[in-house]
Amino acid sequence: MPIKVAGNLPAIHRLAEENIFVMNDRRAEMQDFRTLEIVIVNLMPTKEATEEQLLRLLSNSPLQVNITFLHTASHTSKHISEKHLRTFYRTFEDIKDRYFDGMIITGAPVETMPFEAVNYWEELEAIMNWSEGHVFSTMHICWGAQAALYHHYGINKFPLKDKLFGIYEQRLNDRENSLGRGLDDVFLMPHSRHTEVRREDIEAQDELEVLAYSEDGSVSVAYSKDQRFVFIFGHVEYDAETLDKEYRRDLDAGKTIQMPRNYYPNDDPKQAPPLKWRTAANMLFSNWLNYYVYQDTPFVIEQIPEKWRVEK
């Protein structure tokens, strides 16, 4: 999928070296069809790395996608320059009158805090409320998935005894749903979190279904039956070295942390970890864009609210 972003975004130069098709504004405007409009609410402190990871996965389709990056105005990011935010990002106030085919809400390193204690929680709630009438389908990742389940369905998160950290096998629970099309019965997904949403709480909601679960039985992917919401509790977007960076960061900070499971060859941190989950990541993102967004979103994007009223 040619992804359309600002021509000088640093991530596109790195992606171009991988033969990822990234289209600049000028070339995209010469094509005669409506692009998919996707807004990414990037809550991660490592914003540039997350930009690159998500753009790589959104590129794997023959359609054109126009990307808008959003940051929270109520939180000051410490790991990204103000110039980068001014140049490549918008705030909710800037886009609240627009409509989008899809939205992605990323994870955030705030999972041990109560939702209401997060300093941008009210702003994020406003975005999630707004999305019900302005966005066709939303993908939520890790803490973003927990936040959305809490906001939309009142489902809470619970602390884990030990951090879930490493690469874990996932088992496909629902082979009929288009979101899982092409996935193997068992596939891999990185996890890095201290909390969980319990499977029984999700299954108690008539509107929700579990797509896949981890080897310990916990939910890794869920979705709403109307296809408006997808919840991914791991990090399929991670690069091969992302968990390694997290591990060494925490070691350098003097934190007690276990080595990521099933990650380093022979459990040897001196060896480079292989990338073993990219195929599953591409399938999940492509299926979401194709079946949850592109196939059903109205051609006139402003008709999104009207379409949902008709279907309800």
C-alpha positions, 0 to 999 in steps of 0.5 A: 500500500502506498502510504501518504505522509509528509515528504520530509518525515524521517521514517519514510527515508528509512522505510524506502531503504527497505523497499516500502512504497511511501508516496509523497503528497505531490505524487499522491495527488496525481492519482484519481481515487479516494485515499483511505484516511487513517489517524494514528494517536501516538501515545508512545514516548518513542514516537519516531520508532513507533511511526516507522513500525506502524507505517511499515505495516500499513504499507502492505496493501495495494490501496493508498492511505493518507496518514495523520499523526495525533499527539495529546495536547494535555501531555508534554512529550519528553523524548521527542523534539517540539519541532518534530511534533509541530511539523508532523503532528496534529492535536485533537482540536485540529482534526475534531471536525474531520472524518476518518476511515480508520484510527490506531491508538497505540500503547503507552507506558502508564499501564500500572496507573489507574486510567483516571490518573493518567494526565491525558485521560480526559483528552483520550476519552474525548477522542474515543467518544468522538471516534464513535461518530467520526471514525469507521473502525479503530485498532487499539494496541496494548494499553490503548486496548485496555483503555478502550475496553475500560472506556467503551465497556467498563472492563477493567485491567488487573496487575500480573504477578510477573511482567509478561515480557517476551515472544509468546505463541498465540492460538487462533480462537475464531477461524471464521472472522475476516480479521484472522484470515490467513493467520496460522492456527498458532502464531507468535506475538511480542508482549511487554506489559504488567497488566491484563484484561481477563478473558471472562470479562471480555466474553461476558460482553455480547458485543465482543469476541476473542480472536486469539489467545496466548499460551497461558489462555489470556486474550491477545486479540479481540474485536467487536462484532460490528467491526468498529473496534479491534483490541491487540494486547501485544505489540505485533508492530515491534521490530526485532530489537525492540524488546532488547532495547527495553530489556537493556534500558531497564537493566541500566536503570537498575530495575529487576527484570527477567530476560524476555522469554523465547526471544534471544537464541539459546537465551543468550542476550549477546546474540541478535534476536530473530524477527519471527512475527512479521507475517502475522503482523502484516496479516492482522493489519492488512485484514483490518484495513481491507475487511474492517475499513476499506470494504465497508467504509462509505466512498463519501467519508462524511457519510460515516455517521449516516452509515452507522445509524442505518446499520444500527 
